[in-house]
């Protein structure tokens, strides 16, 4: 007599979220360059493995890029404002 009951599926990698997508999204707020790199790696992995988390990885890329460009603009503005305050004799 054979047992035809279906075995429950274990949580495989295709069913779970990509860990790098989550980490990249969080890093986007703290370290923009690291968040960008990790999110891009996560997108590549998701494309190959079919894991969930494409939206998180994409949001990590977008937020990292925006924060990185914003930081560069603010840094240049602060530097030029500081240089304008320097008096030459």
C-alpha positions as CSV (number, residue, x, y, z in Angstrom):
1,X,0.0,0.0,0.0
2,X,1.5,3.3,-1.1
3,X,1.2,6.6,0.7
4,X,0.0,9.2,-1.7
5,X,-0.2,12.1,0.8
6,X,1.6,15.2,-0.4
7,X,4.7,16.1,1.5
8,X,4.8,19.7,2.7
9,X,7.3,21.8,0.9
10,X,10.2,23.1,2.9
11,X,11.1,26.8,2.7
12,X,13.5,26.8,-0.2
13,X,15.5,29.7,-1.5
14,X,12.9,30.5,-4.2
15,X,10.2,31.0,-1.6
16,X,12.2,33.4,0.7
17,X,13.4,36.9,0.4
18,X,17.0,37.5,-0.8
19,X,18.9,38.5,2.3
20,X,21.1,40.9,0.4
21,X,18.0,42.8,-0.9
22,X,17.0,43.4,2.7
23,X,20.6,44.4,3.8
24,X,21.0,46.6,0.7
25,X,17.7,48.4,1.5
26,X,18.8,49.1,5.1
27,X,22.3,50.2,4.1
28,X,20.8,52.7,1.6
29,X,19.9,54.8,4.6
30,X,23.2,54.5,6.5
31,X,26.0,54.0,3.9
32,X,24.8,54.9,0.5
33,X,27.7,53.4,-1.5
34,X,27.6,50.1,0.3
35,X,23.8,50.0,-0.1
36,X,24.1,50.6,-3.8
37,X,26.7,47.8,-4.2
38,X,24.8,45.3,-2.1
39,X,21.5,46.1,-3.8
40,X,23.0,45.6,-7.2
41,X,24.4,42.3,-6.2
42,X,21.0,41.3,-4.8
43,X,19.3,42.2,-8.1
44,X,21.8,40.0,-9.9
45,X,21.2,37.1,-7.5
46,X,17.4,37.5,-7.7
47,X,17.6,37.4,-11.5
48,X,19.5,34.1,-11.4
49,X,17.7,32.3,-8.5
50,X,14.1,33.7,-8.7
51,X,14.1,34.6,-5.1
52,X,11.7,37.3,-3.8
53,X,12.9,40.8,-2.9
54,X,13.2,42.4,-6.4
55,X,11.3,45.4,-5.2
56,X,13.4,45.8,-2.1
57,X,16.6,45.5,-4.1
58,X,15.4,48.0,-6.6
59,X,14.3,50.5,-3.9
60,X,17.8,50.0,-2.3
61,X,19.4,50.9,-5.6
62,X,17.2,54.0,-6.2
63,X,17.5,55.3,-2.6
64,X,21.3,54.7,-2.5
65,X,21.8,56.6,-5.8
66,X,19.6,59.5,-4.6
67,X,21.3,59.7,-1.2
68,X,24.8,59.4,-2.8
69,X,24.2,62.2,-5.3
70,X,22.5,64.3,-2.6
71,X,25.5,63.8,-0.4
72,X,27.9,64.8,-3.1
73,X,25.9,67.9,-3.9
74,X,25.8,68.9,-0.2
75,X,29.5,68.2,0.2
76,X,30.4,70.4,-2.7
77,X,28.1,73.1,-1.5
78,X,29.6,73.0,2.0
79,X,33.1,73.0,0.7
80,X,32.5,76.0,-1.6
81,X,30.7,77.9,1.1
82,X,33.6,77.2,3.4
83,X,36.1,78.4,0.8
84,X,34.1,81.6,0.3
85,X,34.6,82.4,4.0
86,X,38.3,82.1,3.8
87,X,39.9,85.6,3.6
88,X,43.1,86.1,1.7
89,X,45.5,88.9,2.6
